[in-house]
Amino acid sequence: MTASPPVPLADIEAEAARLTTAFADLGLTVRLIGGLAIARHRHRDVPDALRREYGDIDVVILPKQGKAFRAAMAALGYAANVRFNNMRGDRRMLFADEPNGRKLDVFVGGFQMCHSMDLSDRLGLHPETLAPADLLLTKLQVVEVNRKDLTDALTILLTHDVEAVDAPGEARDHVSTDRLVRITSADWGWYTTFTDNLARLPGLAAELLAPAEAEIVAGRARRIGEVLETAPKSLKWRARGTVGRRIPWYDLPDEIGGPIDARA
């Protein structure tokens, strides 16, 4: 008799850990993104005000591993959204954890929401998740940003130093300003949304954190803002900047659709 696939764990953080271990064992390059990725990066206790519940699991995969990833998800107890995956599987996929009423959202090769960035060469920087700078970019790219995303971004800045270098390895687990500059100096829209949201973090830190921790976040946010402001900008950036906010500089994707072309 053929054994049934394992049932996904009810504890979502434990389930994320089960998946990352299984993907690594299968030789698949899959990295967590979103709130669960930030939870894996805490590295220290954080105030209760920064802790939250997680509804779904989000990951990024390499485009060339799509077929193997689909097979792995079936073996791990997930049901594919067949229609969606057949239509958009080269860019985005969805799987359901039916016993726990959750979904697993898959970005193929890049991240695409209000702004887009190619991640195909970024998945080797950390063994389980995106690098902290990339996680910060995904959280602060939301034009209509909510408190959850800002709190996640706040957690990243509280728990990570800010350094220029963009290099692999957990020993260099910091927010890389080189990476932030590379994305925002090429695209005025990215820069505008990111810096708008970055400027909100010191106020939220003052609300949620003790004064000493709030000042750590404010100092790191200031440093990032200064680096991004003074970094040389591309010709495309400067041309778009002359138009400014008179026309939209972002996309407003729906929950699972939205613009899919990954360009950065």
Secondary structure, 3 states (H helix, E strand, C coil): CCCCCCCCCCCHHHHHHHHHHHHHHCCCCEEEECHHHHHHCCCCCCCHHHCCCCCCEEEEECHHHHHHHHHHHHHCCCEECHHHHHHHCCCEEEEEECCCCEEEEEEECEEECCCEEECCCCCCCCCCECCHHHHHHHHHCCCCCCHHHHHHHHHHHHHCCEECCCCCCHHHCCEEHHHHHHHHCCCHHHHHHHHHHHCCHHHHHHHHCCHHHHHHHHHHHHHHHHHHHHCCCCHHHHHHHHHHHHCCCCCCCCCCCCCCCCCC
